[in-house]
């Protein structure tokens, strides 16, 4: 039986992804996922490829309380008050523009000190896909294992793929066959639109940011193309939790 084995969000783009027990899928995605991002002084958006050690910073986002906690690799921590906002700022990445308001306070300073360069923390104005290919990403646990990436010292080998939904009870790369189909995930339904082409981010360990795998080249050699996992759009918003059944529904043409 196919079930949701893990749900993972990245509250701040470029920092660690974190496991959560439930998410609410809305048409524009998950409200907490990639809700904040970092800008350099030249207005470029910070990514793991530029500062891979940022993946060791673990965020804890509480939108209801308007708080963001950050825990650093050395065990230190800081908190950002998301009601303390400055001017509007935005950046362009992969041809997509996103804007928000600068978060005032010590969080930006702590992140800047970590990378040795001035960074600004920005809170996006609302839920949205941002720079990702779609609001929902899915991967089968068997596919993650079959991709042959090195084990992560943090113990979470699938974290390097930074996927929202992980599904157990599937065959390796089975999710490729879901393209054009609808899935029921808990109380939500999605339509799978395409396979996800992977980028160089998967080359880095999720827990440390160390580069340990030529993932794009390895996937291309293994599969004939550097894809892993799939992207979906939300057709029926609803709650999804770990342990929820995943049901593959009817075929629909993808336009």
N, C-alpha and C positions, 0 to 999 in steps of 0.2 A: 504494500500500500504506500502510495506517495504521501508524504507529510512534510510540513514546514519544519525543518530541523534547526534553523537559525534565522534570525532577523538581525540585520546589521545596518547601522546608519553612520554617516560621517557628519556630525553637526557643524564642523568647520572644515571647509575644503582644504586638503593638504595635511591635516592633522590625523590622528589615529581614528579608525572606525571603531565603533563600540556595539556590542550585542545588546539588544533590548528584547523584553518578552513579548511585546505587542507593538503594532503600528496601526495607524489609520491611513488607508490608501484613499486619497482624493484624486480628482482628475488631474491636478497639477503635481501630484506626488505626495510625499510625506513631509509635513510641516517642519520637522526637525532636521531633515536630511539636507546637507549642504546649505544650511540656512545662513551661515556666516562664511566669509572668505577674507583673505589677506591681500593687501596691496603693497607693492614696493613703492619707493619714492618716484619711480618713473611711470607709475600707474599700471604697470604690468601685474597680472594676477599670479600669486604664489602657488606653485605646484610642488608635488613631491619630487619631481625630477630636478627642480632647482635647489630645494633644501630637503633632501630625503630624511634628515634627522628629525624633522618636525613630526614624522609619523610616530615618534616616541612620546609625543605630548597627547595625553588622553583628555578629551573634552567631556563635560557633563552638562548638557543643556536642559534647562527647565524653562520652557516658554511661558508657562502660566505664572511663574514667579519672576520672570524676566531676569534670569541669572544664568551665567555661564561659568562653570568651574573648569580650571585647567590644572592637570597634574603633570609635572615634568619628570624626565627620566631620573633625575637625582632625588625624587621624592618631594620636592618643594611644590607648592601649589599657590594659585591665586584665583580670584573671582572677579568677573566682570558684571557690572550692573547694566543691563540692557535697556534701562530707561535713561541712562546718562549718555546722550547721543549728541554728536556734533553735526557738521555739515554733510552734504551729500557727496558721495564718491562712487566711482565705478570703474570697471575694467573690461577689456575685450580679450577673449581667449577662444581659439578655434572658431573665430568668426561670430561668436555669440557675445552679446553685451549684457551685463548685469550691473545693477546699481543698488545702493543702499545708503545708510548713514554710518558715519564713523563712530565707533564705540570709544568713549573717553574713559581713561583709567589705566591701572597698572598692567592689564593683560597684554596690551600692545608692547609695552616696555619690556616685559618679561620674554615675550616671543622674539623681540628685536635683539635682546641680549643673547638669546640662545643661538641665533644665526649670525650675529655680528653685523647686522644691517637693519636700518630703520624700516619697520613694517607697521601698517595700520590695519586694525581689525574692523571689518565692516559687517553690519547687520543688514541683510537683504530685506526689502520692503514687504515681501510676502512669499508664500510657498511657490515654488516653481522648479522647472527642470534645470534651470541654470545652464551649465556647460555640458551636462550629460546628454546622452543620446535619447533618453526617454525617462518617464517618471518612475518606472519599475524595472529593475534588473533581477534576473533569476539565474541560478546555476544549480546543477545537480551535484550532490556530494560526490557521487561516483566520477563525474567529469573532473571535479577539482583534484581528486586523487590521481586520475589517469593522466593529468597534464604533466606529471613527473617533476614538478618543482621541488627544490630542496625543502626539508623540514624547517619550520621556523622555530628558533629557540624559545619563543614565547608560548609555543604549544598549540597555536591556532593556525594550521597550515592553509586554510582557505581564506584567511583574512587578507592576504596580499591581493586578492581579486576584488575586494571592496564591493561586493554585491549585496543588494538589499535583501533578497530572499534566497535562502539555500534550501534545497529540497532533497530529502532522503527517499530511498525506495525506488530509485531510477537506475536505468542502465547508463553506462558511460556515454556521454554526449547525446542522450535521448532527447534533451530539450531542443536540439536542432529541429526535431520533427514537430515541435509545437508551433513553429512559425505558421501564421494563418489561423491558428486555433484559439479558442477562448479557454481560459482556465478559471476555475473557482478556487479561491484561496480564502478559507474561513468564510467571512460574510461578504467578501469582495469578489469581483470578477474582473479579469484583465483579458486583453487580446494581445497575443505575441506578434510583434511586427517584423522583427529581424534578428539575425544572429549578431552578437557583439564582437566587433573587431577590436583586438586588444592593442594597447600602447605600451610604451616602455616602463610604465609604473609597476607592472607586475614583476619587473626585474629585482625589486627591492623587498627585503624582509619587512613584514608589517610591524614587527615589534621593535626593530632597531634602525631601520632605514639602510642597512648594509646591502650593497648590490651583490647578489649571489647567483644570478640565473639570467641567461639570455632568453627570456620568456617568449618574446615575439618570434625569434628565429626557431626556437624549440617547437612552438605550436605549429608554425608553418611546416616544419619537417614532419611532425607527427600527424597533422591533419590535412596537409595540403593548402592550408590557409590559416592565418593567425587569429582564429575566432575561438571564443570560449564563453558560454553562457548566451542568454538572449535578453532582448529588450521588449517591454510590453507597455501598452497604454491601458488606463483604467476605464472600464466600461460600466462598472457598478461600484461606487465607493463603499467602503466598509472596513471593519476591524479585521486584522489578521494577527494570529498569535502562534507562538511555537507550539507544535503538536497538532495544529489544524490540518485537516485533510486537504490534499491538492487533487482536484478532479479535472481531467482533460475533457473539455466539452466539444462542441461541434466545430467543424472547419468553416472558416470565413475567408473570403479572398481579401488580401491586403492591398489597399489602394494607396 
